[in-house]
Amino acid sequence: MKAERVLAELNRLRQDLDKDPSDPEWFTLHHVFCFVSYKMGDFQRYLDENVKPGSEPDFD
């Protein structure tokens, strides 16, 4: 599974919300998106180790 697909879905969820730093949901999604974006290599390694082929959801 490619980390970019998960990051794109996280970004879609974040953009579905109004940008409101006082909203806990927006705040959480925004900062997780930023952190994962900066740590793509680490996130890809995590996915490689923890997501078995065929067990990922259909993102399409």
C-alpha positions as a printed Julia matrix, in Angstrom:
60×3 Matrix{Float64}:
   0.0    0.0    0.0
   1.31   3.42  -0.93
   1.49   6.04   1.81
   0.38   8.67  -0.7
  -3.06   7.05  -0.99
  -3.6    7.22   2.75
  -2.3   10.77   2.9
  -4.64  11.8    0.06
  -7.61  10.37   1.97
  -6.53  12.14   5.14
  -6.3   15.39   3.18
  -9.78  14.83   1.73
 -11.18  14.37   5.23
  -9.4   17.52   6.39
 -10.7   19.58   3.47
 -14.28  18.43   4.1
 -14.19  20.55   7.26
 -14.18  24.32   7.57
 -10.72  25.58   8.44
 -11.22  26.31  12.12
  -8.2   25.96  14.41
 -10.54  25.97  17.43
 -12.38  22.86  16.14
 -10.75  19.77  17.66
 -11.56  17.61  14.62
 -10.05  20.05  12.11
  -7.08  20.73  14.4
  -6.35  17.01  14.78
  -6.68  16.15  11.08
  -4.62  19.16  10.03
  -1.69  18.44  12.32
  -1.7   14.69  11.64
  -1.72  15.46   7.89
   1.22  17.87   8.3
   3.22  15.45  10.45
   2.67  12.46   8.17
   3.57  14.61   5.15
   6.93  15.39   6.74
   7.52  11.76   7.73
   6.43   9.97   4.53
   9.37   7.56   4.59
   8.63   6.49   8.16
   4.93   6.19   7.39
   5.62   4.06   4.31
   7.81   1.74   6.39
   5.01   1.48   8.97
   2.48   0.57   6.28
   4.87  -1.96   4.74
   5.27  -3.67   8.12
   1.65  -3.5    9.29
  -0.7   -3.65   6.29
  -0.78  -7.05   4.66
  -1.36  -7.23   0.9
  -5.06  -7.45   0.17
  -6.13  -6.16   3.59
  -6.26  -2.49   2.67
  -9.59  -0.79   1.92
 -10.59   0.24  -1.58
  -9.85   3.96  -1.82
 -11.41   4.35  -5.28
